[in-house]
Amino acid sequence: MKHGVFDILKARFLINDDAMKNWRFIVFIILLAIIMIANTQRYEQKVFEIAKLNNEVKELRSEFVDRRSELMKLKMESTVSEKMLSKEIYPSTVPPIKIEVKKEKEKSFFKRIWQ
């Protein structure tokens, strides 16, 4: 046991006769570690991108709500009438009247022929 630990610490497994398979395994482990580090890096970049986009969505949503409230204020009758007073256009004192157009019933084919 003591002899095996010293061999590992002195790295004799890398220079022995069958060291080639050990080197292949070590290179394989190093490549896996590099791939894992790169994959973690890309994952973190995507997480940061998602967080940034979520913040942007929140900002745009709040801007939308602000603009919608401004639009509601501008569409109010009192605001429109105030702006029209400067152009000397006054609100009507007579209420509007609804005009209904009645559509004539279509005559059947036989009634059209006999007329």
C-alpha positions in Angstrom: 0.0 0.0 0.0 2.8 2.4 1.0 4.7 1.6 -2.2 1.6 2.2 -4.4 0.9 5.6 -2.9 4.5 6.7 -3.5 4.3 5.5 -7.1 1.2 7.6 -7.7 2.8 10.7 -6.0 6.0 10.3 -8.1 3.8 9.7 -11.2 5.5 6.5 -12.2 2.3 5.3 -13.8 3.0 7.9 -16.6 6.5 6.6 -17.5 6.0 2.8 -17.1 5.9 0.5 -20.1 2.1 0.4 -20.2 1.9 4.2 -19.8 0.3 4.8 -23.2 -3.1 3.6 -22.1 -2.8 5.8 -19.0 -2.0 8.8 -21.1 -5.0 8.1 -23.4 -7.2 7.9 -20.4 -5.8 11.1 -18.9 -6.2 13.0 -22.2 -9.8 11.7 -22.4 -10.5 13.0 -18.9 -9.0 16.3 -19.8 -11.1 16.6 -22.9 -14.2 15.8 -21.0 -13.3 18.4 -18.4 -12.8 21.0 -21.1 -16.2 20.1 -22.7 -17.9 20.3 -19.3 -16.4 23.8 -18.6 -17.4 25.1 -22.0 -20.9 23.7 -21.6 -21.2 25.4 -18.2 -20.0 28.7 -19.7 -22.6 28.6 -22.4 -25.3 27.7 -19.9 -24.4 30.7 -17.7 -24.4 33.0 -20.8 -27.9 31.9 -21.7 -29.1 32.4 -18.1 -27.7 35.9 -18.1 -29.3 36.6 -21.5 -32.7 35.3 -20.3 -32.4 37.5 -17.2 -31.6 40.6 -19.3 -34.5 39.9 -21.7 -36.9 39.5 -18.7 -35.8 42.9 -17.4 -36.4 44.4 -20.9 -39.8 42.8 -21.1 -40.7 44.3 -17.7 -39.5 47.8 -18.8 -41.5 47.6 -22.1 -44.6 46.4 -20.3 -44.4 49.3 -17.8 -43.9 51.7 -20.7 -46.9 50.2 -22.5 -49.1 50.8 -19.4 -47.9 54.4 -19.2 -48.6 55.1 -22.8 -52.0 53.5 -22.6 -53.0 55.6 -19.6 -51.8 58.8 -21.5 -54.0 57.7 -24.4 -57.0 57.2 -22.2 -56.5 60.8 -20.8 -56.2 62.2 -24.3 -59.4 60.4 -25.4 -61.5 61.8 -22.6 -64.2 64.2 -23.7 -63.1 66.9 -21.4 -59.6 66.9 -22.8 -60.8 66.9 -26.4 -63.3 69.8 -25.7 -60.5 71.9 -24.1 -58.3 71.5 -27.1 -61.2 72.3 -29.5 -62.0 75.5 -27.5 -58.7 77.0 -28.7 -59.8 76.5 -32.3 -63.3 77.9 -31.5 -65.1 74.6 -32.0 -67.6 74.1 -29.2 -69.4 70.9 -28.1 -72.9 70.4 -29.5 -75.9 71.4 -27.3 -78.2 69.1 -29.2 -77.9 65.4 -28.5 -77.1 63.2 -31.5 -79.9 61.3 -33.2 -79.5 57.8 -34.4 -80.4 57.3 -38.0 -81.7 53.9 -39.0 -81.8 52.8 -42.6 -84.3 50.0 -43.2 -83.5 47.5 -45.8 -86.2 46.5 -48.1 -87.2 42.9 -48.1 -86.1 41.1 -51.1 -89.0 39.9 -53.2 -89.2 36.3 -54.0 -88.4 35.1 -57.5 -92.0 34.6 -58.5 -93.1 38.1 -57.3 -90.4 39.7 -59.4 -91.4 37.8 -62.4 -95.1 38.9 -62.1 -94.4 42.6 -61.7 
